[in-house]
Amino acid sequence: MNKKKLIGNLLLVALVVGLSLTFFKPGLKDRSYEGQIQAFILNRLEEGKEDVKYIPLNFQEVNEAFLLAQDEVMIPMGQIEDTIQSQLDLMKRQYVSEDFKQLINKAEAQLESLNLASVSDYLTLDAKLKRTIKQAEALNSTLKHELHQEETKMMSAINELNAALGQFNLSVFSLDFEKAQSKLYYHTFQLADSDRTTDHKMIFELSGEKKEVISFKEI
């Protein structure tokens, strides 16, 4: 059997028949998240009666620091910050009313502390800024064109960021690690038999309280 598909097939079968949570014996709930993941995989291999050796390599909690260490996340995040700043600079060139200045100041404060979890909050403020612009005097054509260009770049970067987060079962529009009821772990490991060794990368979601594996996928 293709070993790259083996772990996914074995785990999926186990879940379908309702075994994903029942193998945890009393006392195992005190294991670390990493320990629970290892036990989960070993149990699935044992149920599949396959003579395959499981070799854990690395465990990483999927959080802000982990995600920003990934180029596919860090690069669009940087582009978002740059295009936001460019838009605010353009807006300040024409809009100088006190109310608008307050919105700009609020936006700049949010930009200064912008992180993955707060991108969606900034977009709410950005929409308010754009509505205010539409209700005010018309932009001169050059400024309007430049602002539209930067907004297009920002939305493209947001879509790229969201696609990158999607491989970890996350969305930029609903990202909140502090309030999450579960934990995500990125686990790399190998499966080996007498013929060959294959590399695997998987995302595991575990319940925060019981540390039970509730979902997984190979990436």
C-alpha positions in Angstrom: 0.0 0.0 0.0 1.2 3.6 -0.7 2.5 4.6 2.7 1.8 8.3 2.1 -1.9 7.4 2.1 -1.7 4.7 4.8 -2.0 6.9 7.9 -4.9 8.9 6.5 -6.8 5.8 5.4 -6.3 4.1 8.8 -7.3 7.1 10.8 -10.3 7.8 8.6 -11.6 4.3 8.9 -11.2 4.5 12.7 -13.2 7.7 12.9 -16.0 6.5 10.6 -16.6 3.5 12.9 -16.7 5.8 15.9 -13.4 4.8 17.6 -11.6 8.1 17.6 -12.4 8.9 21.2 -12.9 5.5 22.8 -9.3 4.3 22.9 -8.3 6.8 25.6 -8.0 4.7 28.8 -8.4 6.2 32.3 -5.5 8.4 33.2 -4.4 9.1 29.6 -6.3 12.5 29.6 -3.3 13.7 31.7 -1.0 13.3 28.8 0.4 16.3 26.9 -1.2 17.3 23.6 1.8 15.8 21.9 1.4 12.5 23.9 -2.3 12.3 22.9 -1.4 12.7 19.2 1.2 10.0 19.4 -1.2 7.6 21.2 -3.9 8.4 18.6 -1.6 7.5 15.7 -0.2 4.4 17.4 -3.7 3.2 18.2 -4.8 3.6 14.6 -1.8 1.7 13.3 -2.4 -1.1 15.8 -6.1 -1.3 14.7 -5.0 -1.5 11.1 -2.7 -4.4 12.0 0.0 -3.0 9.7 3.7 -3.7 10.4 4.6 0.0 10.2 7.0 1.9 12.5 5.8 5.4 13.5 8.7 7.9 14.0 7.6 11.2 15.5 9.8 14.1 14.4 8.3 17.4 15.5 5.3 19.0 17.2 4.4 22.6 17.0 1.3 24.4 18.4 -0.4 26.3 15.6 -0.5 29.9 17.0 0.4 33.4 15.9 4.2 32.9 16.2 4.0 29.6 14.3 2.0 31.0 11.5 4.1 34.1 11.0 7.1 31.9 10.7 5.6 30.5 7.5 6.5 32.6 4.4 3.1 32.0 2.8 1.6 33.8 5.9 4.3 36.3 6.6 4.6 37.8 3.1 0.9 38.6 2.5 0.6 39.9 6.1 3.4 42.3 5.4 1.7 43.4 2.2 -1.5 44.0 4.1 0.3 46.3 6.5 2.0 48.2 3.7 -1.1 48.8 1.7 -3.1 49.9 4.7 -0.4 52.5 5.5 -0.4 53.6 1.9 -4.2 54.1 1.9 -4.1 56.1 5.2 -1.4 58.3 3.8 -3.5 58.9 0.7 -6.6 59.7 2.7 -4.7 62.3 4.8 -3.7 64.2 1.7 -7.3 65.3 1.1 -9.5 64.7 4.2 -8.7 66.9 7.1 -12.0 67.3 9.0 -11.8 66.6 12.7 -14.1 63.6 12.5 -12.1 62.1 9.7 -8.9 62.7 11.6 -10.2 60.8 14.5 -11.0 57.8 12.3 -7.5 58.0 10.7 -5.9 58.1 14.2 -7.9 55.1 15.2 -6.9 53.2 12.1 -3.2 54.1 12.6 -3.4 52.8 16.2 -4.9 49.6 15.0 -2.3 49.3 12.3 0.5 49.7 14.9 -0.7 46.7 16.8 -2.1 44.7 13.8 -1.8 40.9 14.1 -3.4 38.0 12.4 -6.3 37.9 14.8 -7.1 41.6 14.4 -7.0 41.8 10.6 -10.8 41.2 10.4 -11.4 44.0 13.0 -9.3 46.4 11.0 -11.4 45.6 7.9 -14.5 46.8 9.8 -12.9 50.1 10.5 -11.6 50.2 6.9 -15.2 49.9 5.6 -16.2 52.8 7.8 -13.4 54.9 6.4 -14.4 54.1 2.8 -18.1 54.9 3.6 -17.0 58.3 5.0 -15.0 59.0 1.9 -18.0 58.2 -0.4 -20.2 60.6 1.7 -17.7 63.4 1.6 -16.6 65.5 -1.3 -15.4 63.6 -4.4 -11.8 62.6 -4.5 -9.7 64.1 -7.2 -9.2 61.5 -10.0 -5.5 60.9 -9.4 -6.0 60.3 -5.7 -9.1 58.1 -6.3 -7.1 55.9 -8.7 -4.2 55.5 -6.3 -6.4 54.7 -3.4 -8.3 52.1 -5.5 -5.0 50.5 -6.5 -3.8 50.1 -2.9 -7.2 48.8 -1.9 -7.0 46.2 -4.6 -3.6 45.1 -3.5 -4.8 44.9 0.1 -7.7 42.6 -0.8 -5.5 40.4 -2.9 -3.1 40.0 0.0 -6.0 39.2 2.4 -7.2 36.5 0.0 -3.7 35.1 -0.3 -3.4 35.2 3.5 -6.7 33.4 4.0 -5.7 30.7 1.5 -2.5 30.1 3.5 -4.4 29.9 6.8 -6.9 27.5 5.2 -4.4 24.7 5.1 -4.3 24.9 8.9 -8.2 24.9 9.0 -8.2 28.6 9.9 -9.7 31.7 8.5 -8.5 35.3 8.8 -12.1 36.3 9.3 -12.6 34.2 12.4 -9.2 33.9 14.1 -9.1 34.1 17.8 -6.5 31.9 19.6 -7.3 33.3 23.0 -11.0 32.3 23.0 -10.6 29.1 21.0 -12.0 26.0 22.7 -9.5 23.7 21.0 -5.8 23.5 20.2 -4.2 23.0 16.8 -0.9 21.1 16.4 1.3 20.7 13.4 3.0 17.3 13.5 5.7 15.9 11.2 6.5 12.2 11.4 7.7 9.2 9.3 6.2 5.8 8.6 8.6 3.1 7.9 8.4 -0.6 6.9 10.9 -3.0 5.5 10.6 -1.4 2.0 10.7 2.4 2.6 10.2 5.4 4.8 7.7 8.1 4.0 7.4 11.6 5.4 4.1 13.0 6.6 2.7 16.4 7.8 -0.6 16.6 9.6 -2.7 19.1 11.4 -4.5 17.8 14.5 -7.3 19.6 16.4 -7.6 18.6 20.1 -10.2 19.6 22.6 -8.8 22.1 25.1 -10.2 20.4 28.2 -9.9 16.7 27.5 -7.1 16.9 24.9 -9.0 14.4 22.7 -8.3 14.4 19.0 -11.4 15.7 17.3 -10.2 16.3 13.7 -7.1 15.9 11.6 -5.8 16.2 8.0 -2.7 15.6 6.1 -1.1 18.5 4.3 
